């Protein structure tokens, strides 16, 4: 397998995304082809990775997907690269719960046998930073922390103390650099995290400054020497046909919404759909007046439709085309933001209270297939891993299918009418929490971002349903 390393941190907010982007940019400027990856169900960081490296960044998640799938998708998406850089999620050992490694950066590092580079925010600490690193080194002996990058370092003297402290306590763990504080290199953020790459592309000036900072304060040669090759794997028989997508027979055209409003989609979902026979045709609900010609299905991923509500609402010709396609029985799958787009509309201003509201003040009308409205809340409504048991035959598979995914949103909908069929039984940490997965005709919509890697047969089912519609 390809050489790789994982960039992790003791906690969120340590600066690992900025450091990761800086390392990727420096490696690219050395002429290396970098394959980027992101641990966990994150859609925003992969967009930044793609802008820097020029390659799609792929999510690796040990809870949503089986270990074998993680190994396989890593091998598939790193083909042709010189090196793989994997950005972690949250703190190194943070995952699904407090007693297991499921869903954590540490789990993925172990699956891929990749060394970990720990980014430590050294602001307001000196020798204590070494104690923190020592705790992480000794927490799980199967996770190899090969190096440390101290971030937010205040001065040369501060850097000297940090280096001395780590050398005395953990001499085998190398200090790869001490990055000084630089507020100008912070990436803007909002309620779901950093702003998306589609909204705020990294300027050449920003990348030049970031590369100069990382290049001056990080020992890239030593970092490259610490990267290691993972264990070889034998592809599972269920995934072999997805390895060469150019040879996969294309039996349907599938329209996928991808623009600044709809940019949250797992790359592996698209890969598995291609492997199942779909030709992916991208379109923009923001700017396209019509759906792509000759399609047999539509995929509406998540994103930030509330930020572009006026523009989406104004594009009535496309809204009408999508409505007519659904009414005609075309297979349509929508998740989170895509689901919101299929409701009667979203209130443009976030509510100042969580008390239910019935009126349509500030409403931007959308497709209106589902007879509810959506509003934004001042606080997060839902966050976490989810498991969906299909309680009826659906667009994505037969009753009894089990899929895994993630839910994260600041919006809520009015109660869905009882006559709208629910096709999922949704569980959180093993406990059933909702009946979800709403169906209208051949349209399936949900707040969940399902990862098709948890059950690749979902891609097959979606494509087969599209093919049935095509030849009906």
C-alpha positions in Angstrom: 0.0 0.0 0.0 0.9 3.6 -0.4 3.0 5.5 2.1 0.8 7.6 4.4 0.5 9.5 7.7 -2.3 10.7 9.8 -2.5 14.3 11.1 -4.4 14.2 14.4 -4.8 16.4 17.5 -5.7 16.0 21.1 -8.9 18.0 20.6 -10.8 20.0 18.0 -9.6 23.5 17.5 -5.9 22.7 17.6 -5.3 23.8 14.1 -5.0 20.5 12.3 -6.9 21.6 9.3 -4.7 24.6 8.6 -1.6 22.5 9.3 -2.9 19.8 7.0 -3.6 22.2 4.2 -0.1 23.8 4.6 1.6 20.4 4.5 -0.4 19.4 1.4 0.5 22.6 -0.4 4.2 22.3 0.5 4.3 18.7 -0.8 2.5 19.7 -4.0 5.0 22.4 -4.6 7.7 19.7 -4.3 6.1 18.0 -7.2 4.4 15.2 -5.2 1.0 13.9 -6.1 -0.9 13.9 -2.8 -3.9 11.7 -2.2 -6.1 13.5 0.5 -8.4 11.8 3.0 -10.5 12.8 5.9 -11.5 10.7 8.9 -15.2 10.8 9.9 -18.4 12.1 8.4 -17.1 15.5 7.4 -17.9 17.3 4.2 -16.2 20.6 4.6 -12.5 19.7 5.1 -12.5 17.4 2.0 -13.5 20.4 -0.1 -10.4 22.3 1.1 -8.2 19.3 0.5 -9.5 19.0 -3.1 -8.7 22.7 -3.8 -5.1 22.3 -2.6 -4.3 18.9 -4.0 -6.4 18.8 -7.1 -7.7 15.4 -6.2 -11.0 14.4 -4.5 -10.7 13.9 -0.8 -12.4 10.8 0.6 -13.9 10.1 4.0 -12.6 7.1 6.0 -14.9 6.0 8.8 -14.5 2.9 10.8 -18.1 3.0 12.3 -20.1 3.8 9.2 -18.1 1.4 7.0 -16.5 -2.1 7.6 -12.8 -2.2 8.1 -12.3 -4.0 4.8 -14.1 -1.2 3.0 -11.9 1.4 4.6 -8.8 -0.4 3.4 -10.2 -0.8 -0.1 -11.4 2.7 -0.6 -8.1 4.0 0.7 -6.3 1.9 -1.9 -8.7 2.8 -4.7 -8.6 6.5 -4.2 -4.8 6.7 -3.6 -4.0 5.1 -7.0 -1.5 7.2 -8.9 -0.4 9.2 -5.9 3.0 9.5 -4.3 1.8 9.9 -0.8 -1.5 9.9 1.2 -2.2 12.5 3.8 -5.1 11.7 6.2 -6.6 14.4 8.3 -8.2 13.2 11.5 -11.4 14.2 13.2 -11.9 15.8 16.7 -9.4 14.4 19.2 -7.3 11.4 18.2 -9.3 9.0 20.4 -12.7 10.6 20.1 -15.3 8.6 18.4 -18.8 7.1 18.7 -18.7 6.9 22.5 -16.4 7.0 25.6 -15.6 3.3 25.8 -14.6 2.2 22.2 -12.5 3.5 19.4 -15.3 3.2 16.8 -15.4 6.2 14.5 -12.2 7.6 15.8 -9.0 8.8 14.0 -7.1 6.2 16.1 -9.2 3.4 14.7 -8.5 4.5 11.1 -4.8 4.8 11.8 -4.8 1.3 13.1 -6.8 -0.1 10.2 -4.3 1.4 7.7 -1.2 0.9 9.9 -0.4 4.6 9.4 1.8 6.6 11.8 0.2 9.6 13.5 1.5 13.1 13.6 0.0 15.0 16.6 -0.8 18.7 16.2 -0.7 20.2 19.7 -2.0 23.7 20.5 0.8 24.9 22.7 -0.8 28.2 23.5 -0.7 28.9 27.3 1.4 25.8 28.1 5.1 24.8 28.1 6.4 21.7 29.8 2.8 20.6 30.4 2.5 20.0 26.6 5.0 17.1 27.0 2.8 15.5 29.7 -0.1 15.8 27.3 1.8 14.1 24.5 3.1 11.4 26.8 -0.5 10.5 27.8 -1.5 10.2 24.1 1.6 8.1 23.3 0.8 5.6 26.1 -3.0 5.5 25.8 -3.0 2.8 23.1 0.2 1.0 22.2 -1.2 0.0 18.8 -1.4 3.7 17.7 2.1 4.9 16.7 2.6 8.5 17.4 5.7 9.2 15.3 5.9 13.0 15.6 4.5 16.2 17.1 3.9 19.6 15.6 3.5 22.3 18.2 1.1 25.0 17.0 0.4 28.6 18.2 3.9 28.9 19.6 4.6 32.3 21.1 8.3 32.8 20.7 11.7 31.1 20.0 12.1 30.6 23.8 8.7 29.0 24.0 9.7 26.6 21.2 12.9 25.8 22.9 11.1 24.8 26.1 8.6 22.6 24.2 11.4 20.8 22.4 13.4 20.2 25.6 10.4 19.0 27.5 9.4 16.4 24.8 13.0 15.3 24.3 13.3 14.6 28.0 10.0 12.7 28.4 9.4 11.0 25.0 12.7 11.0 23.1 11.3 8.6 20.5 8.7 11.1 19.4 10.2 13.7 17.1 9.3 17.4 17.2 8.7 18.1 13.5 8.1 21.8 14.0 6.9 24.7 16.1 4.4 26.8 14.2 4.1 30.4 15.4 0.7 32.1 15.9 -0.7 33.7 12.7 -4.3 34.9 12.9 -4.3 35.8 9.3 -4.2 32.1 8.3 -7.4 31.2 10.1 -10.2 29.8 7.8 -13.6 31.4 8.4 -16.2 29.3 10.2 -20.0 29.1 10.8 -22.5 26.8 12.6 -21.5 23.6 10.7 -17.8 24.3 10.9 -15.5 26.0 8.4 -17.1 27.8 5.4 -17.1 25.6 2.3 -14.5 25.6 -0.4 -17.2 26.4 -2.9 -18.0 29.6 -1.1 -14.5 30.9 -0.3 -11.8 29.5 -2.5 -8.3 29.7 -1.0 -6.5 32.6 -2.6 -3.0 32.3 -4.0 -1.8 34.9 -1.5 -3.3 32.7 1.4 -1.6 29.6 0.0 1.7 31.4 -0.5 1.7 32.6 3.1 0.6 29.2 4.4 3.3 27.4 2.4 5.9 29.9 3.6 4.9 29.4 7.2 4.9 25.6 7.1 8.1 25.5 5.0 10.0 27.7 7.4 8.9 26.0 10.6 8.3 22.4 9.7 10.9 19.7 8.9 9.2 18.2 5.9 12.1 15.8 5.1 11.8 14.2 8.5 8.0 14.1 8.2 8.3 12.2 4.9 10.8 9.8 6.4 8.3 9.0 9.2 5.5 8.0 6.8 5.1 4.3 6.3 3.4 1.7 4.1 0.3 0.1 5.3 -0.5 -3.6 5.1 -1.4 -5.1 1.7 -5.0 -6.3 1.3 -7.0 -8.7 -0.8 -10.1 -7.1 -2.3 -13.4 -8.6 -1.1 -15.4 -10.2 -3.8 -18.3 -7.7 -3.3 -16.0 -4.8 -4.2 -13.9 -6.2 -7.1 -16.3 -4.9 -9.7 -15.9 -1.3 -8.4 -12.1 -1.3 -8.8 -12.1 -0.3 -12.5 -14.9 2.2 -13.0 -13.9 3.0 -16.6 -14.9 -0.6 -17.5 -18.2 -0.5 -15.6 -21.1 -0.6 -18.0 -23.2 2.6 -17.8 -26.9 1.8 -17.9 -28.4 5.0 -16.7 -27.7 8.7 -16.4 -28.1 10.0 -12.9 -28.3 13.8 -12.2 -26.4 14.9 -9.1 -26.8 18.4 -7.6 -23.4 19.9 -7.0 -22.8 23.6 -6.4 -22.3 25.9 -3.5 -25.8 25.1 -2.1 -25.4 21.3 -2.5 -21.8 20.2 -1.8 -22.1 17.6 1.0 -21.8 14.2 -0.6 -19.6 11.3 0.1 -17.3 10.6 -2.8 -17.7 6.9 -2.2 -21.4 7.2 -2.7 -20.7 8.5 -6.2 -18.0 5.9 -6.8 -20.3 3.1 -5.9 -23.1 4.5 -8.1 -20.7 4.6 -11.0 -19.6 1.1 -10.3 -23.3 0.0 -10.3 -23.8 1.4 -13.8 -24.6 5.1 -13.3 -23.2 7.9 -15.5 -23.0 10.8 -13.1 -24.2 14.1 -14.6 -23.7 17.1 -12.4 -26.1 20.1 -12.4 -26.7 23.2 -10.3 -30.1 24.0 -8.7 -28.7 27.6 -8.3 -27.9 28.3 -12.0 -29.3 25.7 -14.3 -32.7 26.4 -15.7 -33.3 22.7 -16.7 -32.4 19.2 -15.6 -29.7 17.5 -17.7 -31.3 15.7 -20.7 -31.7 11.9 -20.8 -31.6 11.3 -17.1 -33.4 8.5 -15.3 -32.9 9.6 -11.7 -31.9 12.5 -9.4 -29.6 12.6 -6.3 -30.0 15.8 -4.1 -27.1 15.8 -1.5 -26.9 18.0 1.5 -25.4 21.4 1.8 -26.4 24.9 2.8 -29.7 25.6 0.9 -30.7 28.0 3.6 -27.8 30.3 2.7 -28.9 30.4 -0.9 -32.7 30.3 -0.3 -33.5 33.4 -2.4 -31.5 32.2 -5.4 -32.9 28.6 -5.2 -36.4 29.9 -4.9 -36.0 32.3 -7.8 -35.0 29.4 -10.1 -38.6 28.4 -10.7 -38.1 26.7 -14.0 -35.8 24.1 -12.4 -38.0 23.7 -9.4 -40.9 23.0 -11.7 -38.8 20.4 -13.7 -37.9 18.6 -10.5 -41.5 18.6 -9.3 -42.7 17.2 -12.6 -39.9 14.5 -12.6 -41.0 13.4 -9.1 -44.7 13.4 -10.1 -43.8 11.3 -13.1 -42.3 8.6 -10.9 -38.6 9.3 -11.6 -36.4 7.9 -8.8 -35.1 10.7 -6.6 -33.0 10.4 -3.4 -32.5 13.5 -1.2 -30.6 13.9 2.0 -30.5 16.7 4.6 -30.2 19.9 2.5 -31.6 18.1 -0.5 -34.5 17.0 1.7 -35.1 20.6 2.8 -35.1 21.7 -0.9 -38.0 19.3 -1.5 -40.2 20.8 1.2 -42.5 23.8 0.8 -39.6 26.1 1.8 -37.3 27.4 4.4 -37.5 30.5 6.7 -34.5 32.6 5.8 -33.9 34.0 9.3 -32.9 31.7 12.1 -35.5 31.5 14.8 -34.6 33.1 18.1 -36.6 30.4 20.0 -37.2 26.7 19.6 -40.9 27.1 20.1 -42.7 25.6 17.1 -43.8 28.2 14.5 -46.7 27.6 12.1 -46.7 30.7 9.9 -44.7 31.4 6.8 -42.9 34.5 7.7 -39.7 35.0 5.6 -40.4 31.8 3.7 -38.5 31.1 0.5 -40.6 28.6 -1.4 -38.9 25.4 -2.7 -40.1 22.3 -4.6 -43.0 21.6 -2.2 -43.2 17.8 -2.7 -43.2 17.3 1.1 -46.0 19.4 2.8 -43.9 20.9 5.5 -41.8 24.0 6.0 -38.2 24.2 7.5 -36.8 26.8 9.8 -33.3 27.4 11.2 -32.6 27.2 14.9 -30.1 29.2 17.0 -28.7 25.9 18.4 -27.8 22.6 16.9 -30.8 20.3 16.4 -29.1 17.0 15.8 -25.6 15.5 15.7 -24.2 12.0 15.6 -24.0 8.6 14.0 -27.3 6.9 13.0 -28.3 3.4 11.8 -31.3 3.0 9.6 -33.3 -0.2 9.3 -35.4 -0.2 6.2 -39.0 -1.2 7.3 -40.3 -1.3 3.7 -39.0 -1.9 0.2 -37.5 1.4 -0.9 -35.5 3.1 -3.6 -32.2 2.1 -1.9 -33.1 -1.5 -1.1 -35.5 -4.1 0.3 -37.1 -4.2 3.7 -34.5 -5.4 6.2 -31.6 -3.5 4.7 -29.4 -1.9 7.4 -27.4 1.2 6.5 -25.3 3.6 8.6 -24.8 7.3 8.3 -24.6 10.6 10.2 -27.0 13.4 11.1 -25.9 17.0 11.6 -28.2 20.1 11.2 -29.4 23.3 12.8 -32.8 23.2 11.1 -36.0 21.5 11.9 -39.2 20.8 10.0 -42.8 21.0 11.0 -44.3 17.5 11.8 -44.6 15.4 8.6 -48.3 14.4 8.0 -49.0 10.8 9.0 -50.1 9.9 5.5 -46.5 10.4 4.2 -44.9 6.9 4.4 -41.9 6.4 6.7 -39.4 3.8 5.4 -36.6 3.9 8.0 -36.4 2.9 11.7 -33.6 5.1 12.9 -31.4 4.2 15.8 -28.8 6.1 17.9 -26.4 4.1 20.0 -28.6 1.0 19.7 -31.9 2.8 20.7 -34.7 3.5 18.3 -35.2 7.3 18.1 -37.4 7.9 15.1 -39.4 6.7 12.1 -37.9 8.5 9.2 -37.0 8.1 5.5 -40.0 9.8 3.9 -41.5 8.5 0.6 -43.6 10.3 -2.0 -44.1 8.3 -5.2 -40.6 7.1 -6.1 -38.8 9.9 -4.1 -37.0 9.0 -0.8 -35.9 11.9 1.4 -34.2 12.0 4.8 -32.2 14.1 7.2 -29.6 11.3 7.3 -26.5 11.3 5.2 -26.3 7.6 4.5 -22.8 6.2 3.5 -23.3 3.7 0.7 -20.1 2.0 1.9 -22.0 0.7 4.9 -24.1 -1.3 2.4 -22.9 -1.1 -1.2 -26.1 -2.9 -2.4 -27.9 0.5 -1.9 -26.0 1.8 -5.0 -27.1 -1.2 -7.0 -30.8 -0.8 -5.9 -30.8 2.9 -6.7 -29.4 2.3 -10.2 -31.7 -0.6 -10.9 -34.7 1.6 -9.9 -33.5 4.2 -12.3 -33.1 1.7 -15.1 -36.6 0.4 -14.5 -37.9 4.0 -14.9 -35.8 4.5 -18.0 -37.3 1.5 -19.8 -40.8 1.8 -18.4 
